[in-house]
Amino acid sequence: MAEKNTGTFSAIGKGDAPMFGTAAVLVAGYSVDEQKTLRDLLAAHDLEHLPLVFIDAALQKETLGDLAAQPELSANGRPSELRRAIVLSGLRETELHRLMKAYRLSGMPRQLWASMTPVSTDWPMRTLLDELGKEKEDLRKAVLAQRAKNA
């Protein structure tokens, strides 16, 4: 995700270094059935040790740092009508790549992805989801403009 303060992206390596934050997978926009599917996906890829924190409208004002640090806040078992996204916190780089590859191959619906940063840790989940939505729309417009230019 682009840093709001710097406008730059940070590359994620392929080593075993931990990323920023408390280890957690913050999940928004999932139905109850999809929550189970995601738990099964993590288990099938030796990632079941990662805390899954499901976020619904009641938790959208909590900061990313608080959500990651307190997985008992999870809306597990309650559907979420929020924008579909996963925010990764504190995973090892190898875990991130394994999770994203498994997700891509699973056939589950596309979603937004982000990783927690020192800047975003204090953002409410709702703010991050809004920013991710804006970034997605800006990218879509840039691709369309490029296609029009090349046509």
SESE-320191 format. One record per residue: y, x, z of N, C-alpha, C, O in turn; residue number from 1; residue in three letters. Coordinates in steps of 0.05 Angstrom, whole numbers, plus 32768, in hexadecimal, padded with zeros to 4 digits. Layout:
<rs>
+------+------+------+------+------+------+------+------+------+------+------+------+-----+--------+
:  n_Y :  n_X :  n_Z : ca_Y : ca_X : ca_Z :  c_Y :  c_X :  c_Z :  o_Y :  o_X :  o_Z : num : residu :
+------+------+------+------+------+------+------+------+------+------+------+------+-----+--------+
:    Y :    X :    Z :    Y :    X :    Z :    Y :    X :    Z :    Y :    X :    Z : NUM :    ALA :
...
+------+------+------+------+------+------+------+------+------+------+------+------+-----+--------+
</rs>
This chain:
<rs>
+------+------+------+------+------+------+------+------+------+------+------+------+-----+--------+
:  n_Y :  n_X :  n_Z : ca_Y : ca_X : ca_Z :  c_Y :  c_X :  c_Z :  o_Y :  o_X :  o_Z : num : residu :
+------+------+------+------+------+------+------+------+------+------+------+------+-----+--------+
: 7FE9 : 8011 : 8000 : 8000 : 8000 : 8000 : 8019 : 8012 : 8000 : 8019 : 8026 : 800D :   1 :    MET :
: 802D : 800B : 7FF2 : 8046 : 801A : 7FF2 : 8053 : 8018 : 800D : 8055 : 8003 : 8019 :   2 :    ALA :
: 805D : 802E : 8016 : 806C : 802E : 802F : 8088 : 8023 : 802A : 8096 : 802B : 8018 :   3 :    GLU :
: 8090 : 800F : 8039 : 80AA : 8002 : 8036 : 80C1 : 8016 : 8039 : 80D5 : 8014 : 802B :   4 :    LYS :
: 80BE : 8029 : 804C : 80D4 : 803B : 8051 : 80D6 : 8052 : 803D : 80EB : 805D : 8039 :   5 :    ASN :
: 80BF : 805A : 8030 : 80C0 : 8071 : 801E : 80BB : 806A : 8001 : 80C2 : 8079 : 7FF0 :   6 :    THR :
: 80AD : 8053 : 7FFC : 80A7 : 804C : 7FE1 : 8092 : 805E : 7FD4 : 8090 : 805F : 7FBC :   7 :    GLY :
: 8081 : 806B : 7FE5 : 806D : 807C : 7FDA : 8051 : 8073 : 7FE3 : 804E : 8065 : 7FF7 :   8 :    THR :
: 803D : 807C : 7FD4 : 8022 : 8077 : 7FDB : 8015 : 8090 : 7FE7 : 801D : 80A6 : 7FDF :   9 :    PHE :
: 8003 : 808D : 7FF9 : 7FF5 : 80A3 : 8004 : 7FD8 : 80A2 : 7FFA : 7FCB : 808D : 7FFC :  10 :    SER :
: 7FCF : 80B8 : 7FEE : 7FB4 : 80B9 : 7FE4 : 7FA0 : 80B9 : 7FFA : 7FA5 : 80C6 : 800F :  11 :    ALA :
: 7F8A : 80AC : 7FF7 : 7F74 : 80AC : 800A : 7F5F : 80BF : 7FFF : 7F56 : 80BC : 7FE9 :  12 :    ILE :
: 7F57 : 80D2 : 8010 : 7F43 : 80E6 : 8007 : 7F27 : 80DB : 8007 : 7F23 : 80C3 : 800A :  13 :    GLY :
: 7F14 : 80ED : 8002 : 7EF8 : 80E5 : 8001 : 7EE8 : 80F2 : 8017 : 7ED0 : 80F2 : 8016 :  14 :    LYS :
: 7EF6 : 80FE : 802B : 7EE8 : 810B : 8041 : 7EE1 : 80F9 : 8057 : 7EE0 : 80E0 : 8054 :  15 :    GLY :
: 7EDC : 8104 : 806E : 7ED5 : 80F4 : 8086 : 7EEC : 80F2 : 809A : 7EE7 : 80EB : 80B1 :  16 :    ASP :
: 7F04 : 80F8 : 8090 : 7F1B : 80F6 : 80A2 : 7F21 : 80D9 : 80A9 : 7F20 : 80C8 : 8097 :  17 :    ALA :
: 7F28 : 80D4 : 80C2 : 7F2F : 80B8 : 80C9 : 7F4B : 80B2 : 80BF : 7F5D : 80C3 : 80BE :  18 :    PRO :
: 7F4F : 8099 : 80B6 : 7F69 : 8090 : 80AE : 7F79 : 8088 : 80C7 : 7F6F : 8089 : 80DD :  19 :    MET :
: 7F92 : 8080 : 80C3 : 7FA4 : 8079 : 80D8 : 7F9A : 805F : 80E6 : 7F90 : 804D : 80D9 :  20 :    PHE :
: 7F9D : 805E : 8100 : 7F98 : 8045 : 810F : 7F7E : 8044 : 811E : 7F6C : 8055 : 811A :  21 :    GLY :
: 7F7B : 802F : 812D : 7F62 : 8028 : 813B : 7F4E : 801D : 8127 : 7F56 : 800C : 8116 :  22 :    THR :
: 7F36 : 8026 : 8128 : 7F22 : 801D : 8114 : 7F1F : 7FFE : 8115 : 7F17 : 7FF3 : 812A :  23 :    ALA :
: 7F24 : 7FF1 : 80FF : 7F21 : 7FD4 : 80FC : 7F25 : 7FCC : 80DF : 7F31 : 7FDA : 80D0 :  24 :    ALA :
: 7F19 : 7FB6 : 80D8 : 7F1C : 7FAA : 80BE : 7F29 : 7F8E : 80C3 : 7F1D : 7F7C : 80CD :  25 :    VAL :
: 7F43 : 7F8C : 80BB : 7F52 : 7F74 : 80BF : 7F4F : 7F62 : 80A6 : 7F54 : 7F6B : 8090 :  26 :    LEU :
: 7F46 : 7F4A : 80AA : 7F3E : 7F39 : 8093 : 7F4E : 7F1E : 8094 : 7F4D : 7F10 : 80A8 :  27 :    VAL :
: 7F5B : 7F18 : 807E : 7F6A : 7EFE : 807C : 7F60 : 7EEF : 8064 : 7F58 : 7EFB : 8050 :  28 :    ALA :
: 7F62 : 7ED5 : 8066 : 7F5D : 7EC4 : 804F : 7F3F : 7EBE : 8049 : 7F38 : 7EB7 : 8033 :  29 :    GLY :
: 7F2E : 7EC1 : 805D : 7F12 : 7EBC : 8059 : 7F09 : 7EA2 : 8065 : 7F11 : 7E9A : 807B :  30 :    TYR :
: 7EF7 : 7E95 : 8057 : 7EE9 : 7E7D : 8062 : 7ED5 : 7E87 : 8076 : 7ECF : 7E9F : 8078 :  31 :    SER :
: 7EC9 : 7E74 : 8086 : 7EB5 : 7E7B : 8099 : 7E9C : 7E87 : 808B : 7E91 : 7E9B : 8095 :  32 :    VAL :
: 7E94 : 7E7C : 8075 : 7E7D : 7E86 : 8066 : 7E83 : 7EA3 : 805B : 7E72 : 7EB4 : 805C :  33 :    ASP :
: 7E9B : 7EA7 : 8052 : 7EA3 : 7EC2 : 8048 : 7EA4 : 7ED6 : 805F : 7E9E : 7EEE : 805A :  34 :    GLU :
: 7EAB : 7ECE : 8077 : 7EAA : 7EE0 : 808E : 7E8E : 7EEA : 8092 : 7E8A : 7F02 : 8097 :  35 :    GLN :
: 7E7B : 7ED8 : 8091 : 7E5F : 7EE0 : 8094 : 7E56 : 7EF3 : 807E : 7E49 : 7F07 : 8083 :  36 :    LYS :
: 7E5E : 7EED : 8065 : 7E57 : 7EFD : 804E : 7E63 : 7F1A : 8052 : 7E55 : 7F2D : 804C :  37 :    THR :
: 7E7B : 7F1C : 805C : 7E87 : 7F36 : 8060 : 7E79 : 7F45 : 8076 : 7E74 : 7F5D : 8074 :  38 :    LEU :
: 7E71 : 7F37 : 808C : 7E62 : 7F44 : 80A1 : 7E47 : 7F4F : 8096 : 7E3F : 7F65 : 809D :  39 :    ARG :
: 7E3A : 7F3F : 8086 : 7E21 : 7F47 : 8079 : 7E25 : 7F5F : 8067 : 7E14 : 7F71 : 8066 :  40 :    ASP :
: 7E3B : 7F5F : 8058 : 7E41 : 7F75 : 8046 : 7E44 : 7F8F : 8056 : 7E39 : 7FA4 : 804E :  41 :    LEU :
: 7E53 : 7F8E : 806C : 7E57 : 7FA6 : 807C : 7E3C : 7FAF : 8087 : 7E37 : 7FC7 : 8087 :  42 :    LEU :
: 7E2C : 7F9D : 8091 : 7E12 : 7FA5 : 809C : 7E00 : 7FB2 : 8087 : 7DF3 : 7FC5 : 808C :  43 :    ALA :
: 7E01 : 7FA7 : 806F : 7DF0 : 7FB2 : 8059 : 7DF8 : 7FCE : 8050 : 7DE9 : 7FDD : 8044 :  44 :    ALA :
: 7E11 : 7FD6 : 8058 : 7E1B : 7FF0 : 804F : 7E21 : 8002 : 8068 : 7E32 : 8014 : 8066 :  45 :    HIS :
: 7E13 : 7FFD : 807D : 7E16 : 800D : 8096 : 7E32 : 800F : 80A0 : 7E3B : 8024 : 80A9 :  46 :    ASP :
: 7E41 : 7FF9 : 809F : 7E5C : 7FF8 : 80A8 : 7E60 : 7FE2 : 80BE : 7E76 : 7FDB : 80C4 :  47 :    LEU :
: 7E49 : 7FD8 : 80C9 : 7E4B : 7FC3 : 80DD : 7E59 : 7FCB : 80F6 : 7E60 : 7FBB : 8107 :  48 :    GLU :
: 7E5C : 7FE6 : 80FA : 7E69 : 7FF0 : 8113 : 7E88 : 7FEB : 8112 : 7E95 : 7FED : 8126 :  49 :    HIS :
: 7E92 : 7FE5 : 80FA : 7EAF : 7FE0 : 80F8 : 7EB7 : 7FC5 : 8102 : 7EAB : 7FB1 : 80FA :  50 :    LEU :
: 7ECA : 7FC3 : 8115 : 7ED2 : 7FA9 : 811F : 7EDF : 7F99 : 8108 : 7EF2 : 7FA2 : 80FB :  51 :    PRO :
: 7ED6 : 7F81 : 8105 : 7EE2 : 7F6E : 80F2 : 7EF4 : 7F5B : 8101 : 7EEC : 7F4E : 8114 :  52 :    LEU :
: 7F0D : 7F5A : 80F9 : 7F21 : 7F49 : 8105 : 7F2A : 7F35 : 80F1 : 7F39 : 7F3B : 80DE :  53 :    VAL :
: 7F21 : 7F1C : 80F4 : 7F29 : 7F07 : 80E1 : 7F43 : 7EFA : 80EA : 7F46 : 7EF4 : 8102 :  54 :    PHE :
: 7F56 : 7EF7 : 80D7 : 7F71 : 7EEE : 80DE : 7F76 : 7ED3 : 80D0 : 7F72 : 7ED0 : 80B8 :  55 :    ILE :
: 7F7E : 7EBF : 80E0 : 7F86 : 7EA5 : 80D6 : 7FA4 : 7EA1 : 80DC : 7FB1 : 7EB4 : 80E7 :  56 :    ASP :
: 7FAE : 7E8A : 80D6 : 7FCB : 7E85 : 80DA : 7FD4 : 7E89 : 80F7 : 7FEA : 7E91 : 80FC :  57 :    ALA :
: 7FC2 : 7E83 : 810A : 7FC9 : 7E87 : 8126 : 7FCE : 7EA4 : 812E : 7FDC : 7EAA : 8141 :  58 :    ALA :
: 7FC3 : 7EB7 : 811E : 7FC5 : 7ED3 : 8125 : 7FD8 : 7EE2 : 8112 : 7FDC : 7EFA : 8115 :  59 :    LEU :
: 7FE4 : 7ED4 : 80FE : 7FF3 : 7EE2 : 80EA : 800C : 7EF0 : 80F4 : 8017 : 7F01 : 80E6 :  60 :    GLN :
: 8016 : 7EE8 : 810B : 802E : 7EF5 : 8116 : 8028 : 7F0D : 8128 : 803A : 7F1B : 8130 :  61 :    LYS :
: 800E : 7F12 : 812D : 8006 : 7F2A : 813C : 800A : 7F43 : 812B : 8007 : 7F41 : 8112 :  62 :    GLU :
: 8011 : 7F59 : 8137 : 8014 : 7F72 : 8128 : 7FF9 : 7F7D : 8120 : 7FE5 : 7F78 : 812D :  63 :    THR :
: 7FF9 : 7F8C : 810A : 7FE0 : 7F99 : 8101 : 7FD4 : 7FAA : 8117 : 7FBC : 7FAA : 811B :  64 :    LEU :
: 7FE5 : 7FB9 : 8125 : 7FDB : 7FCB : 813A : 7FCE : 7FBB : 8151 : 7FB9 : 7FC3 : 815B :  65 :    GLY :
: 7FDA : 7FA5 : 8159 : 7FCE : 7F94 : 816E : 7FB4 : 7F87 : 8165 : 7FA1 : 7F86 : 8174 :  66 :    ASP :
: 7FB3 : 7F7E : 814C : 7F9A : 7F72 : 8142 : 7F83 : 7F86 : 8141 : 7F6D : 7F80 : 8148 :  67 :    LEU :
: 7F89 : 7F9F : 8138 : 7F74 : 7FB3 : 8136 : 7F6B : 7FBC : 8152 : 7F53 : 7FC1 : 8156 :  68 :    ALA :
: 7F7D : 7FBD : 8165 : 7F76 : 7FC6 : 8180 : 7F69 : 7FB0 : 8191 : 7F5C : 7FB7 : 81A5 :  69 :    ALA :
: 7F6B : 7F97 : 8189 : 7F60 : 7F82 : 8198 : 7F4F : 7F6F : 8187 : 7F57 : 7F59 : 8181 :  70 :    GLN :
: 7F37 : 7F79 : 817E : 7F27 : 7F68 : 816D : 7F1F : 7F4D : 8179 : 7F17 : 7F3B : 816A :  71 :    PRO :
: 7F21 : 7F4A : 8193 : 7F1B : 7F30 : 819F : 7F2F : 7F1B : 8197 : 7F2B : 7F03 : 819D :  72 :    GLU :
: 7F46 : 7F23 : 818B : 7F59 : 7F10 : 8181 : 7F4F : 7F02 : 8167 : 7F5B : 7EEF : 815D :  73 :    LEU :
: 7F39 : 7F0C : 815D : 7F2E : 7F03 : 8143 : 7F2B : 7EE4 : 8141 : 7F24 : 7ED7 : 8155 :  74 :    SER :
: 7F30 : 7EDA : 8129 : 7F2C : 7EBE : 8123 : 7F10 : 7EBA : 8117 : 7F0D : 7EA9 : 8106 :  75 :    ALA :
: 7EFD : 7ECA : 811F : 7EE2 : 7EC8 : 8115 : 7ED8 : 7EAC : 8119 : 7EDA : 7EA0 : 812E :  76 :    ASN :
: 7ECD : 7EA1 : 8103 : 7EC2 : 7E86 : 8105 : 7ED7 : 7E70 : 80FE : 7ED1 : 7E58 : 80FE :  77 :    GLY :
: 7EF0 : 7E79 : 80F9 : 7F05 : 7E66 : 80F1 : 7F0E : 7E6D : 80D5 : 7F13 : 7E85 : 80D0 :  78 :    ARG :
: 7F10 : 7E5A : 80C3 : 7F19 : 7E61 : 80A8 : 7F36 : 7E69 : 80A8 : 7F46 : 7E62 : 80B9 :  79 :    PRO :
: 7F3D : 7E79 : 8094 : 7F59 : 7E83 : 8091 : 7F64 : 7E7A : 8076 : 7F58 : 7E7E : 8062 :  80 :    SER :
: 7F7C : 7E6E : 8077 : 7F8A : 7E66 : 805F : 7F9E : 7E7A : 8056 : 7FAE : 7E75 : 8043 :  81 :    GLU :
: 7F9F : 7E92 : 8063 : 7FB2 : 7EA6 : 805C : 7FAA : 7EB3 : 8041 : 7F94 : 7EAF : 8037 :  82 :    LEU :
: 7FBC : 7EC3 : 8037 : 7FB6 : 7ED3 : 801E : 7F9E : 7EE4 : 8024 : 7F9B : 7EF0 : 8039 :  83 :    ARG :
: 7F8D : 7EE6 : 8010 : 7F74 : 7EF5 : 8013 : 7F79 : 7F13 : 8013 : 7F84 : 7F1E : 7FFF :  84 :    ARG :
: 7F72 : 7F21 : 8028 : 7F77 : 7F3E : 802A : 7F65 : 7F4B : 803F : 7F5C : 7F3E : 8052 :  85 :    ALA :
: 7F61 : 7F65 : 803C : 7F55 : 7F75 : 8050 : 7F67 : 7F8D : 8055 : 7F71 : 7F9A : 8043 :  86 :    ILE :
: 7F6D : 7F92 : 806F : 7F7D : 7FA8 : 8078 : 7F6A : 7FBB : 8087 : 7F5E : 7FB2 : 809B :  87 :    VAL :
: 7F68 : 7FD4 : 807F : 7F56 : 7FE7 : 808B : 7F66 : 7FF9 : 809E : 7F7B : 8003 : 8098 :  88 :    LEU :
: 7F5B : 7FFC : 80B6 : 7F68 : 800C : 80CB : 7F54 : 801F : 80D7 : 7F3F : 8017 : 80E0 :  89 :    SER :
: 7F5B : 8039 : 80D7 : 7F4C : 804C : 80E6 : 7F30 : 8053 : 80DB : 7F21 : 8060 : 80E8 :  90 :    GLY :
: 7F2A : 8049 : 80C3 : 7F10 : 804F : 80B7 : 7F10 : 806D : 80AE : 7F25 : 8078 : 80A9 :  91 :    LEU :
: 7EF9 : 8077 : 80AC : 7EF6 : 8092 : 80A0 : 7EF8 : 808D : 8081 : 7EF1 : 8078 : 8077 :  92 :    ARG :
: 7F02 : 80A2 : 8074 : 7F05 : 809F : 8057 : 7EEB : 8097 : 8049 : 7EEB : 8087 : 8036 :  93 :    GLU :
: 7ED5 : 80A3 : 8051 : 7EBB : 809C : 8045 : 7EB4 : 807F : 804A : 7EA9 : 8072 : 8039 :  94 :    THR :
: 7EBB : 8074 : 8062 : 7EB6 : 8058 : 8067 : 7EC7 : 8046 : 8056 : 7EBD : 8032 : 804B :  95 :    GLU :
: 7EE0 : 804D : 8052 : 7EF2 : 803D : 8041 : 7EE6 : 803C : 8025 : 7EE4 : 8026 : 8019 :  96 :    LEU :
: 7EDE : 8052 : 8019 : 7ED4 : 8052 : 7FFE : 7EBA : 8043 : 7FFC : 7EB5 : 8035 : 7FE9 :  97 :    HIS :
: 7EA8 : 8045 : 8010 : 7E8F : 8037 : 8011 : 7E94 : 8019 : 8012 : 7E87 : 8009 : 8004 :  98 :    ARG :
: 7EA7 : 8010 : 8023 : 7EAD : 7FF4 : 8025 : 7EB9 : 7FE9 : 800C : 7EB0 : 7FD3 : 8002 :  99 :    LEU :
: 7ECC : 7FF6 : 8000 : 7ED9 : 7FEC : 7FE8 : 7EC5 : 7FEB : 7FD1 : 7EC5 : 7FD8 : 7FC1 : 100 :    MET :
: 7EB4 : 7FFF : 7FCE : 7E9F : 7FFE : 7FB9 : 7E8C : 7FE7 : 7FBD : 7E86 : 7FD8 : 7FAA : 101 :    LYS :
: 7E82 : 7FE4 : 7FD6 : 7E70 : 7FCE : 7FDC : 7E7D : 7FB3 : 7FD6 : 7E70 : 7FA1 : 7FCB : 102 :    ALA :
: 7E96 : 7FB0 : 7FDE : 7EA4 : 7F97 : 7FD9 : 7EA6 : 7F91 : 7FBB : 7EA0 : 7F7B : 7FB2 : 103 :    TYR :
: 7EAE : 7FA5 : 7FAC : 7EB2 : 7FA2 : 7F8F : 7E98 : 7F9A : 7F82 : 7E97 : 7F88 : 7F71 : 104 :    ARG :
: 7E81 : 7FA6 : 7F8A : 7E67 : 7FA0 : 7F7F : 7E5C : 7F85 : 7F88 : 7E49 : 7F7B : 7F7C : 105 :    LEU :
: 7E66 : 7F7A : 7F9E : 7E5B : 7F62 : 7FAA : 7E61 : 7F49 : 7F9B : 7E53 : 7F35 : 7F9E : 106 :    SER :
: 7E75 : 7F49 : 7F8A : 7E7D : 7F31 : 7F7B : 7E8F : 7F1F : 7F8B : 7E95 : 7F09 : 7F82 : 107 :    GLY :
: 7E97 : 7F27 : 7FA3 : 7EA9 : 7F16 : 7FB3 : 7EC4 : 7F15 : 7FA5 : 7ECB : 7F26 : 7F95 : 108 :    MET :
: 7ED4 : 7F00 : 7FAA : 7EEE : 7EFC : 7F9C : 7F00 : 7F14 : 7FA1 : 7EFF : 7F21 : 7FB6 : 109 :    PRO :
: 7F11 : 7F19 : 7F8D : 7F25 : 7F2F : 7F90 : 7F38 : 7F29 : 7FA6 : 7F3C : 7F11 : 7FAE : 110 :    ARG :
: 7F43 : 7F3E : 7FB1 : 7F56 : 7F3A : 7FC8 : 7F69 : 7F52 : 7FC8 : 7F67 : 7F65 : 7FB8 : 111 :    GLN :
: 7F7C : 7F50 : 7FDA : 7F8F : 7F66 : 7FDF : 7F82 : 7F79 : 7FF3 : 7F74 : 7F71 : 8005 : 112 :    LEU :
: 7F88 : 7F93 : 7FEF : 7F7E : 7FA8 : 8002 : 7F96 : 7FB8 : 800C : 7FA9 : 7FBC : 7FFD : 113 :    TRP :
: 7F94 : 7FC0 : 8025 : 7FA9 : 7FD2 : 8030 : 7F9C : 7FE3 : 8046 : 7F87 : 7FDC : 8050 : 114 :    ALA :
: 7FAA : 7FF8 : 804C : 7FA1 : 8007 : 8064 : 7FB9 : 8009 : 8077 : 7FD0 : 800A : 806F : 115 :    SER :
: 7FB3 : 8009 : 8091 : 7FC8 : 800A : 80A5 : 7FD5 : 8025 : 80A4 : 7FC8 : 803A : 809F : 116 :    MET :
: 7FEF : 8025 : 80A8 : 7FFF : 803E : 80A8 : 8010 : 803E : 80C1 : 8013 : 802A : 80CF : 117 :    THR :
: 801C : 8055 : 80C7 : 802F : 8055 : 80DE : 8046 : 8041 : 80DB : 8050 : 8038 : 80EF : 118 :    PRO :
: 804E : 803B : 80C3 : 8063 : 8028 : 80BF : 8059 : 800B : 80C2 : 8065 : 7FFB : 80D0 : 119 :    VAL :
: 8042 : 8005 : 80B6 : 8038 : 7FE9 : 80B7 : 802B : 7FE1 : 80D1 : 8027 : 7FC9 : 80D5 : 120 :    SER :
: 8024 : 7FF4 : 80E2 : 8017 : 7FED : 80FB : 8027 : 7FD9 : 810C : 801B : 7FC9 : 811B : 121 :    THR :
: 8041 : 7FDA : 810A : 8052 : 7FC7 : 8119 : 805A : 7FAE : 810A : 8069 : 7F9E : 8114 : 122 :    ASP :
: 8050 : 7FAB : 80F2 : 8056 : 7F93 : 80E2 : 8043 : 7F7C : 80EA : 802C : 7F81 : 80F0 : 123 :    TRP :
: 804E : 7F64 : 80EB : 803C : 7F4D : 80EE : 802B : 7F4A : 80D5 : 8033 : 7F52 : 80BF : 124 :    PRO :
: 8013 : 7F40 : 80D8 : 8000 : 7F3D : 80C2 : 800E : 7F2D : 80AB : 800A : 7F34 : 8094 : 125 :    MET :
: 801D : 7F18 : 80B2 : 802A : 7F08 : 809E : 803D : 7F18 : 808D : 803E : 7F15 : 8074 : 126 :    ARG :
: 804C : 7F2B : 8099 : 805E : 7F3C : 808A : 804F : 7F4D : 8077 : 8057 : 7F50 : 805F : 127 :    THR :
: 8039 : 7F59 : 8080 : 8029 : 7F6A : 806E : 801E : 7F5A : 8056 : 8020 : 7F62 : 803F : 128 :    LEU :
: 8014 : 7F42 : 805C : 8009 : 7F31 : 8046 : 801F : 7F2A : 8032 : 801A : 7F2A : 801A : 129 :    LEU :
: 8037 : 7F24 : 803C : 804D : 7F1E : 802A : 8054 : 7F37 : 8018 : 8058 : 7F34 : 8000 : 130 :    ASP :
: 8055 : 7F4E : 8025 : 805B : 7F67 : 8016 : 8046 : 7F6D : 8001 : 804C : 7F75 : 7FEB : 131 :    GLU :
: 802C : 7F69 : 8009 : 8017 : 7F6E : 7FF6 : 8019 : 7F5B : 7FDE : 8014 : 7F62 : 7FC7 : 132 :    LEU :
: 8020 : 7F42 : 7FE4 : 8023 : 7F2E : 7FCF : 803A : 7F36 : 7FBB : 8037 : 7F33 : 7FA3 : 133 :    GLY :
: 8050 : 7F40 : 7FC6 : 8066 : 7F49 : 7FB6 : 805E : 7F61 : 7FA5 : 8064 : 7F62 : 7F8D : 134 :    LYS :
: 8050 : 7F74 : 7FB0 : 8046 : 7F8B : 7FA1 : 8034 : 7F82 : 7F8B : 8036 : 7F8D : 7F74 : 135 :    GLU :
: 8022 : 7F70 : 7F90 : 8010 : 7F66 : 7F7B : 801F : 7F59 : 7F65 : 8019 : 7F5F : 7F4D : 136 :    LYS :
: 8033 : 7F49 : 7F6B : 8043 : 7F3C : 7F57 : 8054 : 7F50 : 7F47 : 8056 : 7F4D : 7F2E : 137 :    GLU :
: 805F : 7F64 : 7F54 : 806F : 7F78 : 7F46 : 805D : 7F88 : 7F33 : 8065 : 7F8E : 7F1D : 138 :    ASP :
: 8045 : 7F8E : 7F3B : 8032 : 7F9C : 7F2A : 802A : 7F8B : 7F12 : 8029 : 7F95 : 7EFC : 139 :    LEU :
: 8025 : 7F71 : 7F17 : 801E : 7F5F : 7F01 : 8035 : 7F5E : 7EEC : 8030 : 7F5F : 7ED4 : 140 :    ARG :
: 804E : 7F5D : 7EF6 : 8065 : 7F5C : 7EE4 : 8067 : 7F76 : 7ED4 : 806E : 7F75 : 7EBC : 141 :    LYS :
: 8063 : 7F8C : 7EE1 : 8064 : 7FA6 : 7ED4 : 804F : 7FA9 : 7EBE : 8055 : 7FB3 : 7EA8 : 142 :    ALA :
: 8037 : 7F9F : 7EC3 : 8022 : 7FA0 : 7EAF : 8029 : 7F8F : 7E98 : 8025 : 7F97 : 7E81 : 143 :    VAL :
: 8033 : 7F76 : 7E9D : 803A : 7F64 : 7E87 : 8051 : 7F70 : 7E76 : 8051 : 7F6E : 7E5E : 144 :    LEU :
: 8064 : 7F7D : 7E84 : 807B : 7F89 : 7E75 : 8071 : 7FA0 : 7E64 : 807A : 7FA3 : 7E4D : 145 :    ALA :
: 805E : 7FB0 : 7E6E : 8053 : 7FC6 : 7E5F : 8043 : 7FBC : 7E46 : 8045 : 7FC7 : 7E31 : 146 :    GLN :
: 8034 : 7FA6 : 7E4B : 8025 : 7F9B : 7E34 : 8038 : 7F90 : 7E1F : 8033 : 7F94 : 7E07 : 147 :    ARG :
: 804D : 7F83 : 7E27 : 8061 : 7F79 : 7E14 : 806E : 7F8F : 7E05 : 8073 : 7F8D : 7DED : 148 :    ALA :
: 8073 : 7FA5 : 7E12 : 8080 : 7FBC : 7E06 : 806D : 7FC9 : 7DF1 : 8076 : 7FD2 : 7DDD : 149 :    LYS :
: 8054 : 7FC9 : 7DF7 : 8040 : 7FD6 : 7DE6 : 8037 : 7FC3 : 7DCF : 802A : 7FCC : 7DBC : 150 :    ASN :
: 803E : 7FAA : 7DD0 : 8035 : 7F96 : 7DBC : 8044 : 7F99 : 7DA2 : 803F : 7F8A : 7D8F : 151 :    ALA :
+------+------+------+------+------+------+------+------+------+------+------+------+-----+--------+
</rs>
